[in-house]
Amino acid sequence: MTIKVLVVDDHFLSRKGITSMLSAHSMFEIAGEATNGQEALEKAKALMPDLILMDIRMPGGSGLEATRLIKEAMPYVKIVILSVSDDVQDFFEAIKKGAQGYLLKNMEPEYWLDYIISIVQGEAPISRMIAAKILQEFSVQKVDLAGYKLSERENEVLQLVSQGLGNKEIGEKLYISESTVKNHLRNILAKLHLQNRMQLISFAYKNGLIND
């Protein structure tokens, strides 16, 4: 399976670094590049990419607003926000606009690839750094999990998801298969009336469902 990618960043060197890294992997095909939010919207409609890597702040059109508009027009597109900031408010704003992921630009290239591949495969892990920042920001009183009717195993999966672990890592820690992890996640999302993994992480932190 080849994933068509649109890279959106106003900095030339950043764009070329990203396209070079992805082009070296057989899974990805660079469909095009854009330098601002407005151009990203136009290119997305013309090129029909599977994945968009979107810089969060650009002159001539915000990446967050472009994400909202693109998701309204093309709900199937997966969008990962790129940022130099680990500000949790940016993270939550990205989720609200419809992004499937949030990637810090200062991460190692190997992490970038692992993360982007996980997004393509339907996961949305977060970095340990972001997880720690979120937990610090939302140190609220714990909510009774029983009120959400999560089983003990589902709660264990929820804790690990919120630590930034992918399905394979969660399976290894809990000694269950990756497919079983996916089933647990589907059940958790259904019980909490959420649509995706990123919404789950946001909900869990904001409602104090994460153990210290």
RALINJO-V402718 format. One record per pair of residues at least 24 apart in sequence whose ideal C-beta (glycine too) atoms are under 6 Angstrom apart, sorted by sequence separation. I is the first residue (numbers start at 1). J is the second residue. D is the distance in Angstrom with one decimal. If there is no record, write none. Layout:
I|J|D / I|J|D
//
This chain:
3|27|5.7 / 36|60|3.6 / 37|61|2.6 / 100|124|5.4 / 3|28|5.3 / 4|29|5.3 / 5|30|5.6 / 6|31|5.4 / 10|35|4.9 / 36|61|4.1 / 37|62|5.3 / 41|66|5.6 / 52|77|5.9 / 54|79|5.6 / 56|81|5.2 / 6|32|5.3 / 7|33|5.0 / 8|34|4.5 / 37|63|5.8 / 40|66|4.6 / 44|70|5.0 / 2|29|5.1 / 4|31|4.1 / 51|78|4.9 / 52|79|4.7 / 53|80|5.3 / 54|81|5.6 / 55|82|5.0 / 56|83|4.3 / 71|98|3.5 / 157|184|4.6 / 37|65|5.7 / 41|69|5.3 / 37|66|3.2 / 41|70|5.8 / 53|82|5.7 / 64|93|5.9 / 68|97|4.4 / 67|97|4.4 / 154|184|5.5 / 158|188|6.0 / 67|98|5.7 / 8|40|4.3 / 67|99|5.5 / 131|163|5.6 / 64|97|5.0 / 131|164|4.9 / 154|188|5.1 / 128|164|5.3 / 6|43|5.8 / 127|164|5.7 / 126|164|4.6 / 80|119|5.8 / 125|164|4.9 / 162|201|5.4 / 78|119|5.7 / 125|166|5.0 / 149|191|5.6 / 162|204|5.0 / 6|49|4.1 / 86|129|5.7 / 123|166|5.1 / 5|49|5.9 / 86|130|5.8 / 123|167|5.8 / 4|49|4.5 / 88|133|5.1 / 4|50|4.9 / 5|51|4.9 / 6|52|4.6 / 7|53|5.2 / 8|54|4.7 / 9|55|4.2 / 88|134|4.9 / 158|204|6.0 / 3|50|4.8 / 8|55|5.8 / 86|133|5.5 / 3|51|5.5 / 10|58|4.2 / 118|166|5.2 / 162|210|5.1 / 88|137|4.7 / 159|211|5.8 / 143|207|5.1 / 143|208|5.0 / 142|208|4.6 / 143|209|5.9 / 138|205|4.6 / 141|208|5.8 / 138|206|5.6 / 140|208|4.3 / 134|205|4.7 / 124|197|4.1 / 124|198|4.8 / 21|109|5.6 / 95|198|4.9 / 95|202|5.2 / 92|202|5.8 / 3|120|5.5
//
